[in-house]
Amino acid sequence: MKILYGITKSNFGGAQRYVFELATEAKRMGHDVAVLSGGQGALVKNLTKEKIKVIALNELERDISIAKEFSSFLGILKILREERPDVFHINSSKMGGLGGLAGRLAGVRKIVFTTHGWAFNEPRPLWQKVIIKFFVWLTILLSHKTICVSEKTRRDVEGWPFIKNKLIIINNGIREFNLTPRTDNSFTVGTTSELHRVKGLDILLLAWNKFVKKHKAVLIIFNEGGERKNLQNMATNLGISDSVVFKGFVDNARSFLSGFDIFCLPSRSEAMPYGLLEAGLAGLAVIATPVGGVPEVIESGVNGVLVPVEDAETLFSTLILLAEDEDLRKRLGANLKSSIQENFSFEKMLENTLALY
């Protein structure tokens, strides 16, 4: 098959990792693969290393601009008419909407849309949520099939008109990866979340402010995002900046999960986060919030701990609990690793996705 993957941003968050891994494996299996993305970020660099054709559409970006949206739409339509893919697999909201419409006009045989989280579940004004829901509905209508990466993601939209038969659940899957040997014995809590408000890292800093008054520890935050400056200022204002390390984007950051004692994911909204799956495969004790597909992975008290959204006090007390009980951390981490290996394999995700094509 000739497969064209499309995604709005070319950084290397969860959605980009999904595209990268599907594209590289499809190419290895002998399919003709290309990726269409906005910008020239880490995704482009990684795909180029794998000798996968990348088509950059530089006017395509997350922020809304009517002129740029129209230009992006024409660019996508032109590319589809030139490439003539059998399958156009679109990811993220903007590429989903513009790509779905362009794909229909170009007569693409199979348009598959993967949602990596609904923007209407994020903290927003009601009027924005209504508009977003309308465009999500249109995107699903324009696709031939929409992949929901968790059961909760499907439930959020399954009652909408004319789309129920377009929805299919294919969980994100993950392969084993190498861990860098740990060299620092400091008690370490960490996360690999994108620095976006929806990830709840401000709540983590509030909890951390109380935690480091009782325990000597370091908080390591991998990745970049629009909230980095605000979070750094918050750490400074709380007087905890000496115990919080912002690592920024680090290639293959998951290999450094071996340096964590606890992984935190205090998100306000999620779908099926790769960071959670990676932390589980690394055997870490995880504290997360029960949003999106997270409760489909974490059974609180069995293979992790779930704490309420926006609840810095409970996050703090849970950090204390796990910090003071190494046996509990090991048991939770071992149980989560077994669950990830059994239920969230990359091979299963790949097989189900290619069958959909």
Secondary structure, DSSP 8 states (H G I E B T S, - for coil): -EEEEEES--S-SHHHHHHHHHHHHHHHTT-EEEEEESSSSHHHHHHHHTT-EEEE-TT--SS--HHHHHHHHHHHHHHHHHH--SEEEEESHHHHHHHHHHHHHHT-SEEEEEES--GGGSS--HHHHHHHHHHHHHHHHHSSEEEESSHHHHHTTTTSTT-GGGEEE----B-----------S-EEEE---S-GGG-HHHHHHHHHHHTTTS--EEEEEB--TTHHHHHHHHHHHT-GGGEEEEE--TTGGGGGGG-SEEEE--S--SS-HHHHHHHHTT-EEEE---TTGGGT--TTTSSEE--TT-HHHHHHHHHHHHT-HHHHHHHHHHHHHHHHHH-BHHHHHHHHHHH-
